[in-house]
Amino acid sequence: MPWSGENRKSETTRKPLLDWLGIYEPWKRVLEFTLGKEGGKKQSIDWTVKIGMINDRVFQMVEIVGSEVVMVDEVPFPSQVTTSKPLSLLGHGITDIEIHFLQIKFTAIGVYIDPEVVGHLQQWKGKPGNHLAEDDDFFDALIAAPVEKFIRIVVIKEIKGSQYGVQLESAVRDRLAADDKYEEEEEEALEKIVEFFQSKYLKKDSVITYHFSVSPAAAEIVFSTEGKEEAKMKVENKNVVEMIKKWYLGGTRGVSATTISSLANNLSAHLSK
């Protein structure tokens, strides 16, 4: 499972990964953005992505209207998205694995959080980013903070949706079992997530988003490809929602060390203001 956090570089993942790497031919980049002159990480762009939220056929629009973008491994991420309120890009990174000094990149990640989250993290005021990156209590507090969170994942290395779904299921199930929270309701919720991804093909530049609302504590998952929204679902089991957050935001056990480091450094800077 090449995207699993703890086993990202283990020997046990290498052979399946090597087999997998040779299966697919690269796809042509299907999303193109006019970014002006090259040379900087932040460049001007205005764009809007409409994401539907399914709940008794009520749809919520999520606007992405950034005055500038941050380039994450050549993938543009707006500096702000607006759901029910503006959320700031507070962390970004990639998922990857290194095999014989060759870095294979799978996804680019952007983490958007309500800036009011800083008010819930004052206990760590003045702590440097490198200290926060190793402090799982800090990230537990970040995950538990009652503010909106939005994670945008852009595929770099194509993969079958079924593979991604199984990796997500495994990571969430293991965390639930460790906390003695894995019951029949959680199993059913995970089965629905696996089913959601089963028929998808995550080609290069496909986008997966997770929108975590405050009340109720739910997660909306949206899959888009070629700039078009393809499918969406809602996860309402609060324990499963919590562990999905921990997969991406879980400190030293998170799936992306670069994203965790970026979050730690940016939040440290905000806490120092």
N, C-alpha and C positions, 0 to 999 in steps of 0.2 A: 504494500500500500504506500505508494511514493509520497503521498501528501500527509501521512500521519506524523504528528509532531515529535513524539518521543523517539520513534524509530526511523526518522527521516534519513539517516545515513548508515543504518545498520546493515550488516552483511545479508541479513535475511530478506531485505527488500531489494537487493541489487539484481539478483537473477531475474525475478519477475519484471523488474523495471527494464532491464536490458532487452528482454524479450519484447516488452511493450514498445520500446522506442523504435523498433524497426517495422512496426505494423503499418503506420500511416505515412502517406506522402504529405509534405507541408502544404497547407492551403494558402491561397493568396489572401493578403490582408483585406478584410471586407469592410472595415470601418476606416474612413479617411477623414482627417481633420485639417483645416487650414490653420496653421499655427504661426504663420509669419516667418520671420528670420530665425534660423537655428542659432544655438549657442547658449541659451539660458534654460534653467530648469522650469522657470515660470514664464508663460507666454499668454497673450490675450486670446480669449475665445468666449463666445456666448453660445450656449446650447441648451436645449430643453429635452428631457426624456420623460415621457409620460408613463407612469407605472400604475397599473390598476391594483386595487386592494379588494379582494373578494370577501364580503361579509354580508349575506343577504342581498347580494347584487348591488351593494353600495360601493362606489369606486372613489378612491382618493387619488388626486393627482400629486405626483412628486416632481417638483421642478428642479432641474439642475441649471442654475444660471450663475455662472462664475465669471468674475471680471478677469480672472487669471487661472491658469491651470498649473499643476505640478506634474512633471514628467516622471513616471515610475517605470524604469526600464523601457523607455520609449512609448509608454502607454499614458495618455493624458488623463488626469484626474482633476475635476474642478475643485477650487479651493473651498467651495460651499455648495450644499444642496439645501433645498427647502422642502420639508414635509409639512407638518403642522406649524413649524417654525424653522428658522435657519439653523442648520447644523454645520459645524466647521470641520475641515479635514485636519484631524489631530494626529493621525498616524498613517503611515503607508510603508509598503515593503513587498516582498515576493515570497513565494514558496519555491523551494529548489532542493536539489540534491547534488552532491559532488561525487563523481565516479572517476577514479584515476586522474585526479586534477582537472577533470572536465566538469564544468558547472552546467547542469540541466535545469532550466527554469520552467516552472509549471504555470503559475498565476501571478498577476500583480494585484495588490490589495490596497484599498483605501478605506480608512475608518473615519466616519463622520459622527460627531457627538455634540450634543447641546453644550455650548460653552459654560452653562451654569453648573456643569459637573464639577468644576473647580471648587465650588462651595462645599461639596461633599468630600473633598480630599485634603482639607486643611491640615489634617494630622501630619501630612508629609511635606508641608511647606518648608522650603529651603533645602530639601534633599536633592542631590545631583541626579541627573538622568541615569547614569550608570548604576547608581545605588537602587533607584526605583525599578530598573529593569530586572533586578534579581529579587525583588520583594513581592512575593505572591500575594501577601496580604493587601498590598496596594492595588493589585489588579482585581482581587476579590471585591474590594471596595468600589473600584471603577465599574465592575460588572453589576454590582448591587445598587449603584446610585440610581435613583428614580428619575432618569432623564432619557430622552429618545436617543437611540443609536442606530446607525445605518452603515452597513458594510457592503462595499462594492468590489466584486472580484471579476477580473478580466482574464480570460484564458490566454496563455502564451503558447503552451504545448498542448495540442489537442488530446482529448481523452474521451472515452465512452462515458456517457452519463451514468451508466450502471456502475462503473468503477468508482466514480466520484461519490455516488450515493452510498456504496458499501463502505467507503473510507469514512464518510461522515457518520454513518450508522455505528461503525466500530468505535470511533473516537467518542461519540456521545454515550454509547452503551457502557463502555469501560468506565467512564467518569460517573455515570449513574450507579453502576454496581459498586464502585469504590465508596460512594456516599450512601449506600444502601437505599437507593431511590428507584431501583429498576423493578417496576411492577407491571402488571398486565396493561395498564393504561399507557405507560411509557413505551412498552413494546409495540402496541398498536399505532401510536403516533410515529414511531420510527419506521414501521412498515409502510406507512403512507408516504413518508419522505423518500424512502427507497423506491417505491412505486412511481413517485413523481419524476425522479431522475432516470428511471429504467429505460425509457424510450428516447431519451435525449442524446444528442451527439454534441459534445462540447468542442466545437471547432475553434480555431484561433480567432480571437477577438469576441467570442461569445461572452456574455455578461451574466453573472449571478448576483442578485442583491438580497440582503437580509435587512428588513426594516423591523426593529425592535421597538414596539410601543410601550408606554408606561402603564396605562390602565385601559384595557386589561393587559396583563403581561404576556403578550403574544408575539409571534414572529411571522412576517409575511415574506415568502420566498418568491422571487420573480426570476424567470429565465428568459433572456433575450438573445437573439442571434441575427446577424446582418442588419442590425439597427432596429429590429422589430421585436416587440414583445410576443413571446411564443406561449408561455404558460405561467401560471402562478398558483400558489397554494398558501394556506394559513395554518400555522402550528399553534395550537392553543394550550397544549400541555406545558405548564410552567416549568416543570423539571427538565423537560427536553429543551425548551427555549433557553434555560439557564446554561445547559451544557453546550449548546451550539455557540453561545457567547464565549464560553470558556475555551472552546476549540480555537477560536480566533483571537481572543483577548486574555487568555489564561496565563499570562506571565511566563515563567520558565517552562511551562508545559504547553504553551500555545504552538500552533502549527507553523508560525512564521516568526523566527527570531528577529528578523529585520523590522518587521512591523511592531513587535513588542519594544524594541530599542527606540524606534521612532516615536511611539506613543510616550514612552518614558521621558525622552528628551524634551518633547514638545510640552507635555504636561508639567514637567519640572520648570520650564520657562514660564508657563502661565501661572504656576503657583508662586513664583518669585516676584510677580508684579505687585 
